[in-house]
Amino acid sequence: MGLYSPPPPARPFSDDKSTLLTSWWITAMCAVIIILRLIGRYIRVETLFGEDKIAAVALIPLVLRMAFVHPILLYGTNNVLVDDALALTPTDIHNRSIASRLVLVSRILHPAM
């Protein structure tokens, strides 16, 4: 028994559209909640506390992570089984290579949120 499981089969982008849409909606709702919190605090006390500034800074990795996840879901990664039916062009291979690198960046940004 090996340490790693086999890679999953390749999926077309049409199967990932709902995941992409849901990810953008969740990111947008989180950003709206943070912004409403900041606006509400500023209206009530006319200043922002330290935790409000931290919440504002948390918007940066939140949006950056989603910006990196978008091409990952759009192009896919190299961690898939490729069969003969899925003929990859050099451009497809290049895009998947870039998306695979972006996975690492998005995993670093995830705990920063």
N, C-alpha and C positions, 0 to 999 in steps of 0.2 A: 504494500500500500504506500503510495507516494505522499509526499508532503503537500503537493498542489493538486487541485482538481483540474480536469481538462477544461479548456476554454469553451465558452458557449458558442452556439452557431451564430453566424452573422445574421443581423436583422436589418430589414430595410428601414429607411427613415420614417416611412409612414407608420411604422409600429411605435416610434418614439415621439411622434408629434404630441400626443396627449401628455406625456411626461414633460416635454419641453414647455407646453402651455401651462401646465400645473405649476412647474417650477417658477416660471415668470410671475404667475399670479401670487404665489406664496411670497416671493421676494418683494413684489409690489405692496402686498398687504403689510408685511413686516416694516417696510420703509414708511408706509402711511402711518402705522401705529407709532413709530419712533418720532416722526415729524409732528404728529398730533400731540404727543407727550411734550415735546419741546415747545410747541406753540402754547399749549395749555399752561405749562409752567411759567413761561415768560409773561403771559397775560395776567396770571394770578399774582406773581411776586415781582415781576419786572426784572428778573435776573435769572441766570441759569446756574445751578449748583454743579459740583464736580461730577456727580453721577449723570447729570444731563449731558455734560460735555463728552463723557465716555459713551453714552448712547449715541450721540451725534457722530463720534468717530467710528462707531460700529457700523454705520452706514457704508463706510468705504469698503471693508472686506465683504459685506453683504452684497453690494452691487458688483464688485470685482469678481467674486466667486461665480455669480450668475453669468457674468460676461464670459467667463472661461468655460462654464458648463454648456453654454449654448453651442459653441462649435463641437464640443465633445459629443453631444447628442445629435448634432447635424451630420457630422462626418463619421462617427464611430471611432473605435480604437483598433489597435493591432491585436488585441487580446480576443480574437474570434477565430473560429474554424472557417477557413475559406475553401469552398468546394469549387468545382469546375463551372457550376452555373453562375457563380459570382465572379466574373472576370474583372479583375482590378486593373485599371489603367495606372500609369505612373503618377498622374495627378491624384487619383484616389489613394494610392499608397502614401504620397506626400501629405495629403490632408489627414489621413489616419495617423500618421507619424506625429504630426503637430498636435492633434487631439490627444494622443497618448501622453505627450509631454504636459499638456494642459491639465490632465488628470492629476498629476503630481502637484501642480501649483494650486489647483482647487482644493486638494486635500490639506494643503498647508493653510489656506485661507479659511477653511471650515472651522477649525477651533479658534481662529482669531475673531469670529463673530461674537 
